[in-house]
Amino acid sequence: MLQTTFIRENRELTIAGLTKKHYKDPEAAVDRIIELDRLRRETQQELDAVLTQSNAKAKEIGGLMKEGKKAEAEITKGETAALKERSKLLEEQHKATEEELLAELVKLPNLPHESVPEGRTAEDNVNELEAGDKPVLPEGAQAHWDLIKKLGGKLAPIIDFELGNKITAAGFPVYKGKAARLQRAMIAFFLDEAGKAGYNEVQVPILINADSGFGTGQLPDKEGQMYHDAQDDLYLIPTAEVPVTNLYRDVIVAENELPVKNVAYTPCFRREAGSWGAHVRGLNRLHQFDKIEIVQICKPEDSYQALADMSDHVKGLLEKLELPFRILRLCGGDMGFTSALTFDFEVWSAGQERWLECSSVSNFETYQANRLKLRYKTADKKTQLLHTLNGSALALPRILAALLENNQQADGTIRVPAVLVPYCGFDTIE
């Protein structure tokens, strides 16, 4: 959530940032917030003055009574009662204005960093880097949704979409045999690599309350994409970012504990799957999937170096998996609601001959921290908001799809990347 003071003092900059993110009618939204903020501050000032006057009158009554000036005391009591009524009215007005101001503030997305390119759609994203050689597949190579049907022997298909549909619904696959073991191997590998990079592993709930959803910006914005248990008013997490970052809600972090670096493995749940076409077929888009998330909390002056470090970490994982990949700097119109700067990582899917997003690494600056009241005390004892960042390191489904498709051999087997062999115990899938 943007800070009211910043908006008030940087009107034109705020409007320009919202315009880059293609927010509808940013000038009207900003001016409404500035006006509500003015009303709130004026009401608070008047309320403070009335309370001060009321307290003075109350003391005056005591003195008049001691002096035996009962008539004057009664008059002052009447004045005090009027001041109390006025203060009650002002408190109600202040509360109503604050609520309206908050309702307007939460509608605004985060402002984009100055390096965010102009643009409205994914076609306008900037290709920062493309690395790795795209494999030349043997004759008869297939996309993973066809490939899995002949893998696993008696367990074929090793990724069973129909069985998942029978148990739950579309978008909830069942992994069997070596596919299940490869999933477990990737989770362990990604967690171990994060540990080597200085991230502290945490295990967190996969159900969150509405306060947690608000704290990281999922609510009120993405209700339609989240699974909700109405009876207990809890949400299944769309990403581990939500519970991990909320570990620090309403916390003042000691300066010597910064930066905070956490990693978590969780299943993730999203209702967004469901459209037709090859771009969402098979593992390309699921309702439930596994993901390892890295999260950093740091001082504002350190956050863009942290973003670079996190991007390098994801880059290193893809290089070790021997997967061709590219890094995209997202344009204003394709960025997430809460992000100030995002880099998307995509792996090359040889069987589909297309790029598949497998990670987003983002800096949210103070946007989440303002909602979370996540702060630290500076050397001069001032309380300051921290910056929050997160990234997928990595999301498993599209990585698995790329591994299966890119490593098809002429004999029909799938080669397992060397780095995963010690984790899964086999070097081929047949």
BANU-389888 format. One record per residue (C-alpha): residue number from 1; x, y, z; residue in one letter. Coordinates in nm, 4 decimals, decimal comma, always signed. Example, Ala and Ser with C-alpha at 12.3 -4.5 7.8 and 13.67 -1.06 7.14 Angstrom:
2
<r 1; <+1,2300; -0,4500; +0,7800>; 'a'>
<r 2; <+1,3670; -0,1060; +0,7140>; 's'>
This chain:
430
<r 1; <+0,0000; +0,0000; +0,0000>; 'm'>
<r 2; <+0,1325; +0,3411; -0,0933>; 'l'>
<r 3; <+0,2029; +0,5874; +0,1875>; 'q'>
<r 4; <-0,0356; +0,8814; +0,2111>; 't'>
<r 5; <+0,2443; +1,1254; +0,2878>; 't'>
<r 6; <+0,4326; +1,0179; -0,0247>; 'f'>
<r 7; <+0,1243; +1,0641; -0,2421>; 'i'>
<r 8; <+0,0556; +1,4079; -0,0949>; 'r'>
<r 9; <+0,4141; +1,5243; -0,1423>; 'e'>
<r 10; <+0,4665; +1,3565; -0,4808>; 'n'>
<r 11; <+0,1365; +1,3991; -0,6653>; 'r'>
<r 12; <+0,2771; +1,4167; -1,0200>; 'e'>
<r 13; <+0,5208; +1,1307; -0,9637>; 'l'>
<r 14; <+0,2404; +0,9121; -0,8267>; 't'>
<r 15; <+0,0137; +0,9893; -1,1221>; 'i'>
<r 16; <+0,2970; +0,9124; -1,3663>; 'a'>
<r 17; <+0,3679; +0,5783; -1,1976>; 'g'>
<r 18; <+0,0030; +0,4759; -1,1986>; 'l'>
<r 19; <-0,0192; +0,5782; -1,5636>; 't'>
<r 20; <+0,2747; +0,3516; -1,6489>; 'k'>
<r 21; <+0,0854; +0,0678; -1,4815>; 'k'>
<r 22; <-0,2225; +0,1608; -1,6880>; 'h'>
<r 23; <-0,4343; +0,2357; -1,3835>; 'y'>
<r 24; <-0,7692; +0,3825; -1,4839>; 'k'>
<r 25; <-0,8051; +0,7579; -1,4190>; 'd'>
<r 26; <-0,5021; +0,7938; -1,1878>; 'p'>
<r 27; <-0,5378; +1,1712; -1,1505>; 'e'>
<r 28; <-0,8876; +1,1441; -1,0050>; 'a'>
<r 29; <-0,7807; +0,8625; -0,7709>; 'a'>
<r 30; <-0,4781; +1,0522; -0,6425>; 'v'>
<r 31; <-0,6695; +1,3780; -0,5926>; 'd'>
<r 32; <-0,9429; +1,1955; -0,4022>; 'r'>
<r 33; <-0,6831; +1,0461; -0,1672>; 'i'>
<r 34; <-0,5164; +1,3839; -0,1154>; 'i'>
<r 35; <-0,8538; +1,5414; -0,0361>; 'e'>
<r 36; <-0,9484; +1,2661; +0,2101>; 'l'>
<r 37; <-0,6078; +1,2962; +0,3737>; 'd'>
<r 38; <-0,6628; +1,6725; +0,4115>; 'r'>
<r 39; <-1,0046; +1,6165; +0,5708>; 'l'>
<r 40; <-0,8635; +1,3514; +0,8023>; 'r'>
<r 41; <-0,5775; +1,5744; +0,9201>; 'r'>
<r 42; <-0,8048; +1,8773; +0,9665>; 'e'>
<r 43; <-1,0550; +1,6708; +1,1632>; 't'>
<r 44; <-0,7738; +1,5321; +1,3790>; 'q'>
<r 45; <-0,6445; +1,8834; +1,4489>; 'q'>
<r 46; <-0,9886; +2,0078; +1,5467>; 'e'>
<r 47; <-1,0472; +1,6996; +1,7599>; 'l'>
<r 48; <-0,7159; +1,7517; +1,9408>; 'd'>
<r 49; <-0,8082; +2,1158; +2,0058>; 'a'>
<r 50; <-1,1540; +2,0227; +2,1397>; 'v'>
<r 51; <-1,0088; +1,7550; +2,3674>; 'l'>
<r 52; <-0,7499; +1,9979; +2,4992>; 't'>
<r 53; <-1,0220; +2,2550; +2,5678>; 'q'>
<r 54; <-1,2432; +1,9903; +2,7297>; 's'>
<r 55; <-0,9625; +1,8786; +2,9626>; 'n'>
<r 56; <-0,8950; +2,2410; +3,0617>; 'a'>
<r 57; <-1,2647; +2,2945; +3,1358>; 'k'>
<r 58; <-1,2750; +1,9813; +3,3507>; 'a'>
<r 59; <-0,9879; +2,1119; +3,5627>; 'k'>
<r 60; <-1,1594; +2,4508; +3,5831>; 'e'>
<r 61; <-1,4728; +2,2913; +3,7256>; 'i'>
<r 62; <-1,2767; +2,1455; +4,0150>; 'g'>
<r 63; <-1,1282; +2,4826; +4,0984>; 'g'>
<r 64; <-1,4643; +2,6592; +4,0830>; 'l'>
<r 65; <-1,6208; +2,4026; +4,3139>; 'm'>
<r 66; <-1,3423; +2,4476; +4,5664>; 'k'>
<r 67; <-1,4000; +2,8205; +4,5564>; 'e'>
<r 68; <-1,7723; +2,7655; +4,6107>; 'g'>
<r 69; <-1,8667; +2,9091; +4,2740>; 'k'>
<r 70; <-2,1319; +2,6483; +4,2024>; 'k'>
<r 71; <-2,3260; +2,8548; +3,9486>; 'a'>
<r 72; <-2,0159; +2,9186; +3,7429>; 'e'>
<r 73; <-1,9197; +2,5528; +3,7778>; 'a'>
<r 74; <-2,2575; +2,4469; +3,6401>; 'e'>
<r 75; <-2,2145; +2,6753; +3,3406>; 'i'>
<r 76; <-1,8690; +2,5277; +3,2778>; 't'>
<r 77; <-2,0135; +2,1764; +3,3095>; 'k'>
<r 78; <-2,2591; +2,2643; +3,0332>; 'g'>
<r 79; <-1,9736; +2,3893; +2,8184>; 'e'>
<r 80; <-1,7823; +2,0661; +2,8884>; 't'>
<r 81; <-2,0840; +1,8551; +2,7883>; 'a'>
<r 82; <-2,1068; +2,0466; +2,4613>; 'a'>
<r 83; <-1,7365; +1,9913; +2,3991>; 'l'>
<r 84; <-1,7770; +1,6181; +2,4653>; 'k'>
<r 85; <-2,0597; +1,5994; +2,2142>; 'e'>
<r 86; <-1,8454; +1,7861; +1,9638>; 'r'>
<r 87; <-1,5510; +1,5531; +2,0251>; 's'>
<r 88; <-1,7743; +1,2482; +1,9788>; 'k'>
<r 89; <-1,8961; +1,3826; +1,6449>; 'l'>
<r 90; <-1,5425; +1,4618; +1,5337>; 'l'>
<r 91; <-1,4232; +1,1125; +1,6329>; 'e'>
<r 92; <-1,6977; +0,9586; +1,4189>; 'e'>
<r 93; <-1,6098; +1,1864; +1,1282>; 'q'>
<r 94; <-1,2397; +1,1044; +1,1665>; 'h'>
<r 95; <-1,3056; +0,7302; +1,1730>; 'k'>
<r 96; <-1,5329; +0,7478; +0,8669>; 'a'>
<r 97; <-1,2761; +0,9523; +0,6746>; 't'>
<r 98; <-0,9939; +0,7141; +0,7699>; 'e'>
<r 99; <-1,1987; +0,4152; +0,6526>; 'e'>
<r 100; <-1,2788; +0,5847; +0,3216>; 'e'>
<r 101; <-0,9155; +0,6840; +0,2789>; 'l'>
<r 102; <-0,7983; +0,3253; +0,3398>; 'l'>
<r 103; <-1,0586; +0,1945; +0,0948>; 'a'>
<r 104; <-0,9179; +0,4252; -0,1725>; 'e'>
<r 105; <-0,5527; +0,3515; -0,0886>; 'l'>
<r 106; <-0,5880; -0,0260; -0,1225>; 'v'>
<r 107; <-0,7178; +0,0175; -0,4768>; 'k'>
<r 108; <-0,3878; +0,1649; -0,5923>; 'l'>
<r 109; <-0,1151; -0,0695; -0,7178>; 'p'>
<r 110; <+0,2474; -0,0195; -0,6278>; 'n'>
<r 111; <+0,4373; +0,2389; -0,8309>; 'l'>
<r 112; <+0,6831; +0,0963; -1,0837>; 'p'>
<r 113; <+1,0564; +0,1474; -1,0468>; 'h'>
<r 114; <+1,2076; +0,3963; -1,2903>; 'e'>
<r 115; <+1,3692; +0,1099; -1,4854>; 's'>
<r 116; <+1,0331; -0,0525; -1,5650>; 'v'>
<r 117; <+0,9731; -0,0263; -1,9430>; 'p'>
<r 118; <+0,6631; +0,1276; -2,0942>; 'e'>
<r 119; <+0,4101; -0,1195; -2,2319>; 'g'>
<r 120; <+0,0759; -0,2833; -2,1814>; 'r'>
<r 121; <+0,1150; -0,6564; -2,2560>; 't'>
<r 122; <+0,3702; -0,9386; -2,2389>; 'a'>
<r 123; <+0,4818; -0,8507; -2,5908>; 'e'>
<r 124; <+0,6221; -0,5261; -2,4485>; 'd'>
<r 125; <+0,8484; -0,6939; -2,1931>; 'n'>
<r 126; <+1,2230; -0,6491; -2,2418>; 'v'>
<r 127; <+1,4436; -0,9533; -2,2987>; 'n'>
<r 128; <+1,7361; -0,9011; -2,0598>; 'e'>
<r 129; <+1,9204; -1,2267; -2,1218>; 'l'>
<r 130; <+1,8893; -1,5517; -2,3150>; 'e'>
<r 131; <+2,1202; -1,8357; -2,2155>; 'a'>
<r 132; <+2,1760; -2,2029; -2,2941>; 'g'>
<r 133; <+2,1516; -2,3996; -2,6153>; 'd'>
<r 134; <+1,8095; -2,5151; -2,7282>; 'k'>
<r 135; <+1,8271; -2,8937; -2,7710>; 'p'>
<r 136; <+1,7872; -3,0682; -3,1042>; 'v'>
<r 137; <+1,5357; -3,3434; -3,0343>; 'l'>
<r 138; <+1,5325; -3,6874; -3,1967>; 'p'>
<r 139; <+1,2724; -3,7742; -3,4554>; 'e'>
<r 140; <+0,9344; -3,8463; -3,2998>; 'g'>
<r 141; <+0,9917; -3,6213; -2,9980>; 'a'>
<r 142; <+0,6716; -3,5108; -2,8260>; 'q'>
<r 143; <+0,5251; -3,2570; -2,5858>; 'a'>
<r 144; <+0,5154; -3,3793; -2,2274>; 'h'>
<r 145; <+0,1389; -3,4525; -2,2228>; 'w'>
<r 146; <+0,1919; -3,7154; -2,4935>; 'd'>
<r 147; <+0,5360; -3,8210; -2,3761>; 'l'>
<r 148; <+0,4181; -3,9239; -2,0278>; 'i'>
<r 149; <+0,1780; -4,1813; -2,1729>; 'k'>
<r 150; <+0,4631; -4,4136; -2,2706>; 'k'>
<r 151; <+0,6818; -4,3588; -1,9642>; 'l'>
<r 152; <+0,6696; -4,5544; -1,6403>; 'g'>
<r 153; <+0,5989; -4,9063; -1,7632>; 'g'>
<r 154; <+0,3128; -5,0446; -1,5560>; 'k'>
<r 155; <+0,2755; -4,7057; -1,3900>; 'l'>
<r 156; <+0,2197; -4,5255; -1,7194>; 'a'>
<r 157; <+0,1275; -4,2481; -1,7471>; 'p'>
<r 158; <+0,3757; -4,1289; -1,4874>; 'i'>
<r 159; <+0,1780; -3,8050; -1,4597>; 'i'>
<r 160; <-0,1892; -3,8948; -1,4561>; 'd'>
<r 161; <-0,4273; -3,6079; -1,5301>; 'f'>
<r 162; <-0,7339; -3,8279; -1,5663>; 'e'>
<r 163; <-0,6786; -3,9906; -1,2280>; 'l'>
<r 164; <-0,6392; -3,6479; -1,0693>; 'g'>
<r 165; <-0,9619; -3,5400; -1,2387>; 'n'>
<r 166; <-1,1360; -3,8465; -1,0939>; 'k'>
<r 167; <-1,0117; -3,7748; -0,7410>; 'i'>
<r 168; <-1,0558; -3,3965; -0,7440>; 't'>
<r 169; <-1,1001; -3,2041; -1,0710>; 'a'>
<r 170; <-0,9019; -3,0852; -1,3701>; 'a'>
<r 171; <-0,5751; -2,9203; -1,2770>; 'g'>
<r 172; <-0,4849; -3,1620; -0,9943>; 'f'>
<r 173; <-0,2494; -3,4254; -1,1461>; 'p'>
<r 174; <-0,1228; -3,7420; -0,9811>; 'v'>
<r 175; <+0,2530; -3,8069; -1,0051>; 'y'>
<r 176; <+0,3618; -4,1704; -1,0027>; 'k'>
<r 177; <+0,6878; -4,3649; -0,9835>; 'g'>
<r 178; <+0,9880; -4,1772; -1,1147>; 'k'>
<r 179; <+0,7833; -3,8627; -1,1772>; 'a'>
<r 180; <+0,6948; -3,8484; -0,8070>; 'a'>
<r 181; <+1,0547; -3,9156; -0,7087>; 'r'>
<r 182; <+1,1789; -3,6478; -0,9475>; 'l'>
<r 183; <+0,9380; -3,3997; -0,7875>; 'q'>
<r 184; <+1,0782; -3,4856; -0,4452>; 'r'>
<r 185; <+1,4335; -3,4637; -0,5796>; 'a'>
<r 186; <+1,3775; -3,1138; -0,7190>; 'm'>
<r 187; <+1,2250; -2,9933; -0,3931>; 'i'>
<r 188; <+1,5248; -3,1200; -0,1947>; 'a'>
<r 189; <+1,7727; -2,9808; -0,4476>; 'f'>
<r 190; <+1,6127; -2,6359; -0,4563>; 'f'>
<r 191; <+1,5948; -2,6194; -0,0755>; 'l'>
<r 192; <+1,9575; -2,7279; -0,0400>; 'd'>
<r 193; <+2,0723; -2,4673; -0,2920>; 'e'>
<r 194; <+1,8791; -2,1972; -0,1062>; 'a'>
<r 195; <+2,0418; -2,3074; +0,2194>; 'g'>
<r 196; <+2,3851; -2,2738; +0,0602>; 'k'>
<r 197; <+2,2887; -1,9209; -0,0445>; 'a'>
<r 198; <+2,2146; -1,8240; +0,3157>; 'g'>
<r 199; <+1,8368; -1,8700; +0,3265>; 'y'>
<r 200; <+1,6833; -2,0032; +0,6465>; 'n'>
<r 201; <+1,4332; -2,2827; +0,5789>; 'e'>
<r 202; <+1,0901; -2,2418; +0,7375>; 'v'>
<r 203; <+0,7804; -2,4587; +0,7250>; 'q'>
<r 204; <+0,4619; -2,2530; +0,7242>; 'v'>
<r 205; <+0,0836; -2,3084; +0,7170>; 'p'>
<r 206; <-0,0791; -2,3402; +0,3749>; 'i'>
<r 207; <-0,4007; -2,1813; +0,5026>; 'l'>
<r 208; <-0,4018; -1,8093; +0,5813>; 'i'>
<r 209; <-0,6457; -1,5624; +0,7334>; 'n'>
<r 210; <-0,7695; -1,2456; +0,5640>; 'a'>
<r 211; <-0,5195; -1,0261; +0,7520>; 'd'>
<r 212; <-0,2335; -1,2229; +0,5976>; 's'>
<r 213; <-0,3885; -1,1932; +0,2525>; 'g'>
<r 214; <-0,4211; -0,8189; +0,3018>; 'f'>
<r 215; <-0,0650; -0,7854; +0,4305>; 'g'>
<r 216; <+0,0980; -0,9096; +0,1096>; 't'>
<r 217; <-0,1589; -0,7621; -0,1284>; 'g'>
<r 218; <-0,3647; -1,0663; -0,2300>; 'q'>
<r 219; <-0,6698; -0,9107; -0,0645>; 'l'>
<r 220; <-0,8664; -0,7181; -0,1669>; 'p'>
<r 221; <-0,7468; -0,7968; -0,5202>; 'd'>
<r 222; <-0,7208; -1,1672; -0,5963>; 'k'>
<r 223; <-1,0195; -1,3188; -0,4143>; 'e'>
<r 224; <-1,1347; -1,4803; -0,7387>; 'g'>
<r 225; <-0,8029; -1,6615; -0,7797>; 'q'>
<r 226; <-0,7898; -1,8067; -0,4276>; 'm'>
<r 227; <-0,9655; -2,1061; -0,2759>; 'y'>
<r 228; <-1,1692; -1,9915; +0,0252>; 'h'>
<r 229; <-1,3083; -2,1874; +0,3193>; 'd'>
<r 230; <-1,6117; -1,9790; +0,4095>; 'a'>
<r 231; <-1,6833; -2,1638; +0,7343>; 'q'>
<r 232; <-1,3507; -2,0682; +0,8947>; 'd'>
<r 233; <-1,2798; -1,7701; +0,6667>; 'd'>
<r 234; <-0,9408; -1,9098; +0,5632>; 'l'>
<r 235; <-0,7702; -1,9121; +0,2234>; 'y'>
<r 236; <-0,5440; -2,1730; +0,0634>; 'l'>
<r 237; <-0,2181; -2,0011; -0,0228>; 'i'>
<r 238; <-0,1395; -1,9111; -0,3858>; 'p'>
<r 239; <+0,2309; -1,8941; -0,2951>; 't'>
<r 240; <+0,4542; -1,9365; +0,0106>; 'a'>
<r 241; <+0,5310; -1,5645; -0,0169>; 'e'>
<r 242; <+0,2130; -1,4945; +0,1783>; 'v'>
<r 243; <+0,2721; -1,6895; +0,5025>; 'p'>
<r 244; <+0,6506; -1,6401; +0,4976>; 'v'>
<r 245; <+0,6308; -1,2605; +0,4650>; 't'>
<r 246; <+0,3495; -1,2474; +0,7215>; 'n'>
<r 247; <+0,5805; -1,4017; +0,9791>; 'l'>
<r 248; <+0,6945; -1,0408; +1,0227>; 'y'>
<r 249; <+0,3584; -0,8642; +1,0301>; 'r'>
<r 250; <+0,3519; -0,6004; +1,3095>; 'd'>
<r 251; <+0,7202; -0,6619; +1,3800>; 'v'>
<r 252; <+1,0030; -0,4133; +1,4337>; 'i'>
<r 253; <+1,3100; -0,6039; +1,3154>; 'v'>
<r 254; <+1,6390; -0,5366; +1,4888>; 'a'>
<r 255; <+1,8822; -0,3681; +1,2513>; 'e'>
<r 256; <+2,1512; -0,6266; +1,3218>; 'n'>
<r 257; <+1,9116; -0,9027; +1,2067>; 'e'>
<r 258; <+1,8852; -0,7580; +0,8555>; 'l'>
<r 259; <+1,8656; -0,8809; +0,5902>; 'p'>
<r 260; <+1,6127; -1,1510; +0,6723>; 'v'>
<r 261; <+1,6419; -1,4398; +0,4228>; 'k'>
<r 262; <+1,3886; -1,7249; +0,4351>; 'n'>
<r 263; <+1,2990; -2,0117; +0,2036>; 'v'>
<r 264; <+0,9958; -2,2383; +0,2155>; 'a'>
<r 265; <+0,8556; -2,5288; +0,0201>; 'y'>
<r 266; <+0,4767; -2,5455; -0,0030>; 't'>
<r 267; <+0,2050; -2,6700; -0,2316>; 'p'>
<r 268; <+0,0297; -2,3738; -0,3943>; 'c'>
<r 269; <-0,3342; -2,3388; -0,4978>; 'f'>
<r 270; <-0,4800; -2,1151; -0,7682>; 'r'>
<r 271; <-0,8223; -2,1138; -0,9265>; 'r'>
<r 272; <-0,7022; -1,9311; -1,2390>; 'e'>
<r 273; <-0,6568; -2,2429; -1,4543>; 'a'>
<r 274; <-0,9310; -2,3333; -1,6956>; 'g'>
<r 275; <-0,8898; -2,1672; -2,0360>; 's'>
<r 276; <-0,8392; -2,3722; -2,3517>; 'w'>
<r 277; <-0,5314; -2,4145; -2,5705>; 'g'>
<r 278; <-0,1838; -2,5663; -2,5703>; 'a'>
<r 279; <-0,0515; -2,2828; -2,3522>; 'h'>
<r 280; <-0,2458; -2,4224; -2,0545>; 'v'>
<r 281; <-0,2291; -2,7917; -2,1469>; 'r'>
<r 282; <-0,0683; -3,0585; -1,9280>; 'g'>
<r 283; <+0,1662; -2,9147; -1,6659>; 'l'>
<r 284; <+0,1586; -2,5666; -1,8173>; 'n'>
<r 285; <-0,1101; -2,4445; -1,5793>; 'r'>
<r 286; <-0,2454; -2,6232; -1,2727>; 'l'>
<r 287; <-0,4758; -2,5568; -0,9793>; 'h'>
<r 288; <-0,2295; -2,7249; -0,7386>; 'q'>
<r 289; <+0,1471; -2,7276; -0,7765>; 'f'>
<r 290; <+0,4645; -2,7358; -0,5684>; 'd'>
<r 291; <+0,6992; -2,4398; -0,5384>; 'k'>
<r 292; <+1,0017; -2,3259; -0,3429>; 'i'>
<r 293; <+0,9895; -1,9567; -0,2545>; 'e'>
<r 294; <+1,2758; -1,7339; -0,1419>; 'i'>
<r 295; <+1,1873; -1,4197; +0,0567>; 'v'>
<r 296; <+1,4086; -1,1311; +0,1657>; 'q'>
<r 297; <+1,3404; -0,8389; +0,3993>; 'i'>
<r 298; <+1,6023; -0,5661; +0,3953>; 'c'>
<r 299; <+1,6802; -0,1973; +0,4284>; 'k'>
<r 300; <+1,5559; +0,0219; +0,1422>; 'p'>
<r 301; <+1,9089; +0,1076; +0,0305>; 'e'>
<r 302; <+1,9951; -0,2632; -0,0009>; 'd'>
<r 303; <+1,6875; -0,3963; -0,1784>; 's'>
<r 304; <+1,7942; -0,3635; -0,5415>; 'y'>
<r 305; <+2,1208; -0,5428; -0,4758>; 'q'>
<r 306; <+1,9117; -0,8104; -0,3015>; 'a'>
<r 307; <+1,6916; -0,8321; -0,6132>; 'l'>
<r 308; <+2,0011; -0,8827; -0,8295>; 'a'>
<r 309; <+2,1300; -1,1524; -0,5918>; 'd'>
<r 310; <+1,7957; -1,3347; -0,5958>; 'm'>
<r 311; <+1,7867; -1,3226; -0,9757>; 's'>
<r 312; <+2,1400; -1,4637; -0,9887>; 'd'>
<r 313; <+2,0304; -1,7442; -0,7561>; 'h'>
<r 314; <+1,7433; -1,8448; -0,9867>; 'v'>
<r 315; <+1,9726; -1,8148; -1,2883>; 'k'>
<r 316; <+2,2176; -2,0507; -1,1185>; 'g'>
<r 317; <+1,9474; -2,3123; -1,0572>; 'l'>
<r 318; <+1,8474; -2,3160; -1,4243>; 'l'>
<r 319; <+2,2087; -2,3412; -1,5343>; 'e'>
<r 320; <+2,2644; -2,6412; -1,3049>; 'k'>
<r 321; <+1,9501; -2,8045; -1,4465>; 'l'>
<r 322; <+2,0988; -2,7528; -1,7963>; 'e'>
<r 323; <+1,7862; -2,5744; -1,9147>; 'l'>
<r 324; <+1,7898; -2,2966; -2,1770>; 'p'>
<r 325; <+1,6258; -1,9894; -2,0265>; 'f'>
<r 326; <+1,5626; -1,6206; -2,0725>; 'r'>
<r 327; <+1,5058; -1,3326; -1,8317>; 'i'>
<r 328; <+1,2415; -1,0690; -1,9006>; 'l'>
<r 329; <+1,2073; -0,7273; -1,7393>; 'r'>
<r 330; <+0,8307; -0,6825; -1,7150>; 'l'>
<r 331; <+0,6682; -0,3705; -1,8553>; 'c'>
<r 332; <+0,4278; -0,1532; -1,6576>; 'g'>
<r 333; <+0,1129; -0,3151; -1,7925>; 'g'>
<r 334; <+0,2280; -0,6751; -1,7349>; 'd'>
<r 335; <+0,3518; -0,6339; -1,3778>; 'm'>
<r 336; <+0,1847; -0,7595; -1,0653>; 'g'>
<r 337; <-0,0335; -0,5336; -0,8521>; 'f'>
<r 338; <+0,2135; -0,5131; -0,5626>; 't'>
<r 339; <+0,5455; -0,5136; -0,7486>; 's'>
<r 340; <+0,7812; -0,2223; -0,8143>; 'a'>
<r 341; <+1,0097; -0,4261; -1,0427>; 'l'>
<r 342; <+0,9776; -0,7852; -1,1636>; 't'>
<r 343; <+1,2025; -1,0180; -1,3613>; 'f'>
<r 344; <+1,0323; -1,3224; -1,5123>; 'd'>
<r 345; <+1,2353; -1,6344; -1,5886>; 'f'>
<r 346; <+1,1213; -1,8610; -1,8719>; 'e'>
<r 347; <+1,2576; -2,2009; -1,9721>; 'v'>
<r 348; <+1,2603; -2,3329; -2,3263>; 'w'>
<r 349; <+1,0149; -2,6182; -2,3803>; 's'>
<r 350; <+1,1542; -2,8085; -2,6777>; 'a'>
<r 351; <+0,8567; -3,0408; -2,7229>; 'g'>
<r 352; <+0,6185; -2,7443; -2,7411>; 'q'>
<r 353; <+0,8714; -2,5092; -2,9052>; 'e'>
<r 354; <+0,7801; -2,2253; -2,6727>; 'r'>
<r 355; <+0,8956; -2,0446; -2,3595>; 'w'>
<r 356; <+0,7375; -2,1344; -2,0238>; 'l'>
<r 357; <+0,7443; -1,9020; -1,7243>; 'e'>
<r 358; <+0,8939; -2,0767; -1,4222>; 'c'>
<r 359; <+0,9829; -1,7935; -1,1850>; 's'>
<r 360; <+0,9113; -1,4311; -1,1002>; 's'>
<r 361; <+1,1554; -1,2366; -0,8845>; 'v'>
<r 362; <+1,0153; -0,9086; -0,7506>; 's'>
<r 363; <+1,0947; -0,6113; -0,5310>; 'n'>
<r 364; <+0,7883; -0,4651; -0,3570>; 'f'>
<r 365; <+0,9814; -0,1835; -0,1890>; 'e'>
<r 366; <+0,7634; -0,0555; +0,1024>; 't'>
<r 367; <+0,4278; -0,1538; -0,0494>; 'y'>
<r 368; <+0,3811; -0,4762; +0,1500>; 'q'>
<r 369; <+0,5705; -0,3475; +0,4528>; 'a'>
<r 370; <+0,3289; -0,0551; +0,4869>; 'n'>
<r 371; <+0,0354; -0,2970; +0,5021>; 'r'>
<r 372; <+0,2237; -0,5315; +0,7326>; 'l'>
<r 373; <+0,3580; -0,2528; +0,9588>; 'k'>
<r 374; <+0,6967; -0,4181; +0,9064>; 'l'>
<r 375; <+0,9689; -0,1817; +1,0245>; 'r'>
<r 376; <+1,3127; -0,1401; +1,1778>; 'y'>
<r 377; <+1,4793; +0,1254; +1,3926>; 'k'>
<r 378; <+1,7573; +0,3235; +1,2319>; 't'>
<r 379; <+2,0782; +0,4239; +1,4092>; 'a'>
<r 380; <+1,9168; +0,7536; +1,5075>; 'd'>
<r 381; <+1,6229; +0,5642; +1,6628>; 'k'>
<r 382; <+1,3747; +0,6512; +1,3870>; 'k'>
<r 383; <+1,1274; +0,3827; +1,2820>; 't'>
<r 384; <+1,1368; +0,3137; +0,9080>; 'q'>
<r 385; <+0,9544; +0,0756; +0,6744>; 'l'>
<r 386; <+1,1559; -0,2117; +0,5292>; 'l'>
<r 387; <+1,1570; -0,3449; +0,1742>; 'h'>
<r 388; <+1,0244; -0,6940; +0,0925>; 't'>
<r 389; <+1,1239; -0,9148; -0,2000>; 'l'>
<r 390; <+1,0440; -1,2662; -0,3149>; 'n'>
<r 391; <+1,1055; -1,5084; -0,5962>; 'g'>
<r 392; <+1,0180; -1,8580; -0,7123>; 's'>
<r 393; <+1,3222; -2,0800; -0,6810>; 'a'>
<r 394; <+1,1599; -2,2690; -0,8446>; 'l'>
<r 395; <+0,8017; -2,3612; -0,9373>; 'a'>
<r 396; <+0,8074; -2,7309; -1,0293>; 'l'>
<r 397; <+0,5457; -2,8062; -1,3001>; 'p'>
<r 398; <+0,6959; -2,6202; -1,5962>; 'r'>
<r 399; <+1,0476; -2,7158; -1,4900>; 'i'>
<r 400; <+0,9391; -3,0798; -1,4975>; 'l'>
<r 401; <+0,7719; -3,0284; -1,8365>; 'a'>
<r 402; <+1,0925; -2,8774; -1,9780>; 'a'>
<r 403; <+1,3116; -3,1511; -1,8270>; 'l'>
<r 404; <+1,0973; -3,4237; -1,9826>; 'l'>
<r 405; <+1,0750; -3,2575; -2,3232>; 'e'>
<r 406; <+1,4309; -3,1249; -2,3581>; 'n'>
<r 407; <+1,6000; -3,4465; -2,2488>; 'n'>
<r 408; <+1,4260; -3,6925; -2,4830>; 'q'>
<r 409; <+1,6733; -3,9482; -2,6199>; 'q'>
<r 410; <+1,6668; -4,1416; -2,9463>; 'a'>
<r 411; <+1,5877; -4,4670; -2,7596>; 'd'>
<r 412; <+1,2740; -4,3133; -2,6060>; 'g'>
<r 413; <+1,4207; -4,2599; -2,2589>; 't'>
<r 414; <+1,4512; -3,9306; -2,0710>; 'i'>
<r 415; <+1,7922; -3,8209; -1,9414>; 'r'>
<r 416; <+1,7912; -3,6821; -1,5879>; 'v'>
<r 417; <+2,0231; -3,3811; -1,5306>; 'p'>
<r 418; <+2,3371; -3,4861; -1,3446>; 'a'>
<r 419; <+2,2705; -3,2495; -1,0551>; 'v'>
<r 420; <+1,9432; -3,4292; -0,9720>; 'l'>
<r 421; <+2,0743; -3,7878; -0,9948>; 'v'>
<r 422; <+2,2082; -3,7991; -0,6348>; 'p'>
<r 423; <+1,8668; -3,6792; -0,5145>; 'y'>
<r 424; <+1,6428; -3,9157; -0,7122>; 'c'>
<r 425; <+1,8711; -4,2189; -0,7476>; 'g'>
<r 426; <+1,8323; -4,2721; -1,1241>; 'f'>
<r 427; <+1,9719; -4,1115; -1,4369>; 'd'>
<r 428; <+1,7032; -4,2052; -1,6891>; 't'>
<r 429; <+1,3265; -4,2348; -1,7056>; 'i'>
<r 430; <+1,1887; -4,5020; -1,9315>; 'e'>
